[in-house]
Amino acid sequence: MDRAAVVPQAPLGIAREGGSELYLPAALPKGPGPAHRASVFYNPAMALSRDLTLAVAVEESRRLGRRLEVWDALAATGVRAIRLLRETEAVARVVATDANPEVVEVLERNAVLEGSGRLIPECRDLRGGDPTLRFDLVEIDPYGTPQPFLPGALRATKEGGILGVTATDMAVLAGPERATCLQRYGGKTVRGYLSREAGLRLLLAHIASVARDQGRRTRPLLSYVGGYYVRTFVRVEPAPLEGGNTGGGAGAGTSPIIPQVGPVPYEGYAGPPLPDKGPVGPMWLAPLHDPEFARSLRPPAQPGSGAKVSRFLEFVAEEVRISVPFYYETGPLSRALGLASPPPRPLILEALREQGWESFRTHASPSGWRTMAPYPEVARIVSGIRWGATDAPGARAGPELPP
């Protein structure tokens, strides 16, 4: 097909993300999030998400010893598909689909530009019917909620395959639209600084519920909170036999077994106090990551997000050493304890570790941290920290993940 044979209605120009060139809309959205929904949509702020897809695909290909079959089911411009093919050796082909014919015109034009013949654009609605093909990796990155697309995406994922899911409807998952959250995701979210992680855990619980309806189960490999979205990669597996172990470990050095899905607080919960009266959820309470898989991920050679992906993976490699629902932020905790000024995070982590409590930074917040210590111990230890000008917050904080 000649490159000019497909002429999309939207003005396009050749641009670059990571190590790939492609046709993108000439007028790109400004700011960190999706300010408006264009018919042919591209969001440069999601480059980290696409960098991580490349990292996941490379590791999964290494694990399987072969190239992957991929479905980019809400492909938009096809940037994720093109980067998978251009920047990795992990992928045999990518089927890139969208329900909007105008978008598919852009996909077709980008398939010509990519040139390998392994990018297959199609006009298809993920919500329609049972997919006939099964893929090693299925990606859904919608504008807004992924909820209507999950049944089809899960059915299209092979046994043992990986499903990547993004949700940007944070006003529902982590904001004021609590009635919609209950209707859409089957749970009650949390107010305050914990709301974004709660939104991620509500999404994971909903994915697990849809998989269970199909006789399958999901296990998170990598899950994270972005600036205005939450995202997860889950492995899709056959459901265990009735009566089998469905519990999720609470992390190294712990004795209680945390259920995979349930309300918070649950019996034995000793994490950060919740601002809500009564339980929230039900939400995913088991680990957000598979430690071995997450630690094995490496950034692309030419990341679209620059150094951000390396810093993110550095944080995750530390965070996977401990798995408990919810993290602390230094400011809110200090206010709750009536401290005149918050101690810097490095001093808090040092003090907790000196008392024998595993404690590490979290990707979810520049000032956040997780610990195995129960809240009364956290309150006692943090209240007892004495620090001066030589221990200023920036002095020993180490690298921070940009918002």
Secondary structure, DSSP 4 states (H G I P E B T S, - for coil): --GGG---SS-EEEEEETTEEEEEESSPPPSSS--S--SS---GGGHHHHHHHHHHHHHHHHHHTSPEEEEETT-TT-HHHHHHHHH-S-EEEEEEEES-HHHHHHHHHHHHHH-SS-EEEEE--TTSS--S--EEEEEE--SS--GGGHHHHHHTEEEEEEEEEEE--HHHHSSS-HHHHHHHHSSB---GGGHHHHHHHHHHHHHHHHHHHTTEEEEEEEEEE-SS-EEEEEEEEEPPPTTS---B---TT--SPBPSEEEES-TT--SSPPSSSS-EEEEE-S-SS-HHHHHH----SS-TTTTHHHHHHHHHHHHTT---S--EEHHHHHHHHT-SSPPPHHHHHHHHHHTT--EEE-TT-TTEEEESS-HHHHHHHHHT----GGG-TTTS-------
